[in-house]
Amino acid sequence: MQAHDLLWLHPGTWADGVPLPDWAEPDWPVVVRRAPRAGRGLIPVGLRGRHRNQRHAAWVAPAQVIHCRTPEALANERGWTRRPGGSFACLDSLARIAPLLEQAGLAWGPAGAVGFVLACGATVLHPASDLDLLLRTERPLDGNEIALLKSLKAHASCRLDIQVDTGHGGFAFDEWLSGRRTVLLKTPHGPRLVSNPWQAQTDEDRS
């Protein structure tokens, strides 16, 4: 299980006095987040509510997981083709972007609110919702791939947030494009500044 994967849990997982916010929907899936596993191999997850400010960090036992769906699986299912775009520019943008990403052969999938809606049908989108995309690649992006991603961002009808997962962690494509000497790589052990996000060793490790 990797960051951004969605997990469905056994009924009663949050019983036995586990504190949850009032807004929590116990039947909704949780998302795997980047954090060290706790004792007994507990998986770090996040719960989300119907509003953007409703987020809650928790841990679950692997035995409580009954189903997992990855962003890549959501891309393969193409659920946006069965949902009306309507006023949701994020879904309209995804419908236009998906064929181009598929042609490029990239491992990708919708994440964030769009991925959540496609996975479980929850009503968490609004007309100004962003489109979050996850790319997984253990090698640096080549020139054609970079040009494609820049083109997608330029022509999206909503804010397009692309996160790249290198296997060592994840970073924001926009930050990497900015030309800064280092980028922030989010890892299971915390954020680190790196000059090359595809190398396991970070600038902090070398200093």
C-alpha positions in Angstrom: 0.0 0.0 0.0 1.4 3.4 -1.1 0.6 7.0 -0.4 -2.7 8.1 -2.1 -4.2 4.5 -2.2 -7.7 4.3 -0.9 -8.6 1.7 1.7 -12.0 0.3 2.7 -12.1 -1.0 6.3 -14.0 -3.6 8.1 -17.2 -2.3 9.8 -16.5 -1.5 13.4 -12.9 -0.5 12.8 -13.5 2.8 14.6 -15.3 1.1 17.5 -13.9 0.5 21.0 -13.6 4.1 21.9 -11.5 5.3 18.9 -12.0 9.1 18.9 -13.2 10.5 15.6 -14.3 14.0 14.7 -18.1 14.6 14.6 -17.9 15.1 10.8 -16.2 11.8 10.1 -18.1 9.3 7.8 -17.0 5.9 9.2 -18.1 4.0 6.1 -16.1 6.1 3.7 -12.6 4.9 2.5 -9.5 6.3 4.1 -6.4 7.4 2.2 -2.9 6.2 2.9 -0.6 9.1 3.9 3.1 9.4 4.1 4.2 8.8 7.6 6.2 6.1 9.4 4.2 2.9 10.3 3.4 2.8 13.9 3.7 -0.2 16.3 2.4 -3.6 15.0 2.8 -2.3 11.4 -0.2 0.1 11.7 -0.8 1.9 8.4 -0.9 5.8 8.5 -4.2 7.0 6.9 -6.2 10.1 6.7 -10.0 10.5 7.0 -11.7 13.2 5.0 -15.1 14.9 5.4 -17.4 16.7 3.0 -15.5 20.0 3.3 -11.8 20.8 2.5 -10.9 21.7 6.1 -12.2 18.3 7.4 -9.1 16.1 7.7 -8.1 13.7 10.4 -4.9 11.6 10.8 -5.2 8.0 12.1 -3.6 4.6 11.9 -5.3 1.2 11.1 -4.2 -2.4 11.3 -3.6 -4.2 8.0 -6.1 -6.8 9.1 -8.8 -4.2 9.1 -8.4 -3.5 5.3 -10.9 -5.3 3.1 -10.3 -3.5 -0.2 -7.7 -1.2 -1.7 -7.9 0.9 -4.9 -4.9 2.7 -6.3 -5.0 5.9 -8.4 -3.8 3.8 -11.3 -6.7 1.5 -10.9 -9.1 4.4 -11.0 -7.5 5.6 -14.2 -7.9 2.2 -15.8 -11.6 2.1 -14.8 -12.2 5.4 -16.5 -15.1 6.2 -14.2 -15.2 9.9 -15.3 -16.8 8.7 -18.6 -19.8 7.5 -16.7 -20.2 10.7 -14.7 -21.7 13.9 -16.1 -19.1 16.7 -16.1 -21.6 19.5 -15.8 -20.3 22.4 -13.7 -17.3 20.4 -12.5 -14.4 21.7 -14.5 -12.1 19.2 -12.8 -14.0 16.2 -14.3 -14.2 17.9 -17.7 -10.4 18.5 -17.6 -9.8 14.9 -16.6 -11.8 13.6 -19.6 -9.6 15.6 -21.9 -6.3 14.9 -20.2 -6.7 11.1 -19.7 -6.2 10.0 -23.3 -3.0 12.0 -23.6 -1.5 10.5 -20.5 -2.5 7.0 -21.7 -0.8 7.6 -25.0 2.3 8.7 -23.3 2.5 5.4 -21.4 2.8 7.0 -18.0 1.7 5.4 -14.7 -0.8 7.8 -13.4 -4.2 8.2 -11.7 -6.5 10.8 -10.2 -6.0 11.6 -6.5 -7.5 14.1 -4.1 -11.2 14.9 -4.2 -11.6 13.7 -7.8 -10.1 10.3 -7.1 -12.2 10.0 -3.9 -15.4 10.8 -5.9 -14.6 8.3 -8.6 -13.8 5.6 -6.0 -16.8 5.9 -3.8 -19.3 8.4 -5.3 -19.2 10.7 -2.3 -20.3 14.3 -3.0 -17.2 16.3 -2.1 -16.7 18.2 -5.4 -17.7 21.8 -6.0 -17.3 24.0 -9.2 -13.9 25.3 -8.2 -12.4 21.9 -7.2 -8.8 21.2 -8.3 -7.8 18.2 -10.3 -5.0 16.3 -8.5 -3.0 13.8 -10.6 -0.4 11.3 -9.3 2.4 10.1 -11.5 4.6 7.2 -10.4 8.0 6.9 -12.1 11.2 5.6 -10.7 13.2 7.3 -13.5 13.6 11.0 -14.3 10.9 12.4 -16.7 12.2 12.9 -20.2 11.9 16.0 -22.3 8.7 14.8 -24.1 7.0 13.9 -20.9 7.9 17.2 -19.3 6.5 19.1 -22.4 3.3 17.0 -22.2 2.7 17.8 -18.5 3.4 21.5 -19.1 0.9 21.5 -22.0 -1.7 19.8 -19.8 -1.4 22.4 -17.1 -1.6 25.2 -19.6 -4.8 24.0 -21.2 -6.7 22.6 -18.1 -9.9 24.4 -17.3 -9.2 24.1 -13.6 -6.2 24.2 -11.3 -4.1 21.1 -12.1 -1.9 19.8 -9.3 0.6 17.1 -10.5 2.4 15.1 -7.8 5.3 12.9 -8.9 6.1 9.8 -6.9 9.7 8.5 -7.5 9.6 5.5 -5.1 11.6 7.5 -2.5 8.8 10.0 -2.0 6.7 12.5 -3.8 7.2 16.1 -5.0 5.2 18.8 -6.7 5.8 19.1 -10.5 5.3 22.8 -10.3 8.0 23.3 -7.8 10.4 21.1 -9.8 9.7 23.2 -12.9 10.5 26.4 -11.1 14.2 25.8 -11.5 15.0 26.0 -7.8 18.2 24.3 -6.7 16.3 21.9 -4.4 12.7 20.6 -4.2 10.7 19.4 -1.2 10.4 15.6 -1.3 7.7 14.2 0.9 8.9 10.9 2.3 7.5 8.4 4.9 10.0 9.9 7.3 9.1 13.5 6.8 9.8 16.2 4.2 13.4 16.6 2.9 15.1 19.0 0.5 16.7 17.3 -2.4 18.5 18.4 -5.6 17.5 15.1 -7.4 14.2 13.6 -6.2 15.1 10.3 -8.0 18.1 9.7 -5.8 17.5 8.2 -2.3 20.2 10.3 -0.7 19.1 13.9 0.1 21.0 17.1 0.5 20.3 16.9 4.2 21.9 13.4 4.4 25.1 14.7 2.7 25.5 17.8 4.9 
